[in-house]
Amino acid sequence: MMATLDTSILVDVLRRRSRFHQQAIQKLDELHVRGERLATTRFTVAELYVGLELSDNPSRDEAAVETLLGDLEILDFQGLSARVFARIRAEHRRAGRIAGDMDTLIAATSLAGGHALLVTRKASDFLGVPDLVVESY
């Protein structure tokens, strides 16, 4: 099976002083033991790069980000992703839910890439996304 890692778990892995760091590491270990192939989306990569732009030590942090990303498949937004995004957005509108664009793009890219499992600390950001299995830590 394949799992898509949301921005939150990658940030928690990178931030060693985060109160969620150890939980994120344990979740990655659990995924490896289960034999999950790990991926993230180009949108998550963009969010990590925002963090680099705001960093007080961008060269150190860039090396850590690139090392972390080097072990992951990067899913790009392509034709099917746009259709899945539209379906999710329409479903949310019908249900009266408001979801962030980036979270919806991440979910759509994950689903279109064949990754029904998304791992995040912020499961509520992906509430009501049809066919998406969300695991948190």
N, C-alpha and C positions, 0 to 999 in steps of 0.2 A: 504494500500500500504506500501511498505518497501523502506527505503532510506539508502544508504550506505554513511557514512561520510568519506571523504578523510582526509589525514593527516593535510592539511592546516586548516580546520575548527577546528579540535581538538587542534592543536597547538595554534590557536587564542583564543580558549576558555581558555586554560591553562595560556597563557601569558596575565595577567591582564593589563599590561602596553602597550600591542600591540595596534596600532592604529586601528586594525581590531577586537579587543576584543568585543566591543559592537555590531558590525554588526554580528559577529558569534553567540553571545547569542541571538540576535533577530531572526536570521535564525533558531536556534534550537527551540525557542518559536513558530515560525511560523509552523515548522514541527510538533510539538506536537499538536498545535491547529488543524492542518489538519488530525491528527490521524495517522501520519506515524510511523511505527515501525522503530527504528533506529538500524543500524549495522555498523560495520567497518570490515576491513579485517586484517588477521594476518600480512600482509605486513605493514599496517599502524601501528599496534602495534609494529612491529620491528623498524619502523622509530621513533616512540615515545621513545623506549628504547635507541636508539642512542642518543637522546637528554638527557636522564638520564645519560648516560655515560659521556657526556660532561658538565653536570651541575656542578655549584659551590656549590649546596646544594642538592645532589641526594636523600637523605632521605625525605626531604620535598617534592621535586618534584615527587618522586615515589608514595608517598601517594596521591597526586593530580591526577596523571595519573591513578592509580589503582581505585580511586573513580570514575573518569570519565568513565573508561572502564567497570566498574561494572554495568553500566546502559545500556550497548550496547550488542547486539548479535555479536559474533566474527565469521566471515566467514573464513573458512579454504580453502586452495588450494587443490582441489581434482581432480579426473579424468576428469570430465567435464570441470573444470577450465583450464586444460592444452589444451583441444581442442579449447576452446574459445580464449585462449591466442594465439594459432597458427593462428586462423582465423583472429584475430585483427592484428597480426604482418604481416601476408601475405597481408592483405588489405592495411596496411600502406606502405609496400614495393612496391606493385603495383602502389600506388598513389604517390610514391616518398617522403613519409613523414618519419620523424624520430621521434620516441616517446621513452621516457625513459622506461627502463625495469620495474621499480617499478610501474609507472603509468599504464603501460599495464597490469601488474599482478593484480593491484588493480581493474582495469576495468573488467578484465576477471573473477576474483573471485566474484565481485559484480554481474555480469550478470549470471554466473553459479549458484549463490546462489538465483536467482530469484529476484534480486534487479536491476531493470532497471534504477532507479533513483540514481544518484551520486551527492553529494553535496560537492562543493569545492570552494575555492577562486580563484583557477587557472584553469578556464574552458578551456583555450587553451591547457593545458596538455592532455586533453581528446578529442581533436578535431578529428573528423573522425572515432570515434569508433562506428561501426554499432550497432543499437538497444539500445544504451546508451543515456539516457536523463540526461543532466547535468544542475544543477542549481547552480548559484553562489550567492554571497552576497557582 
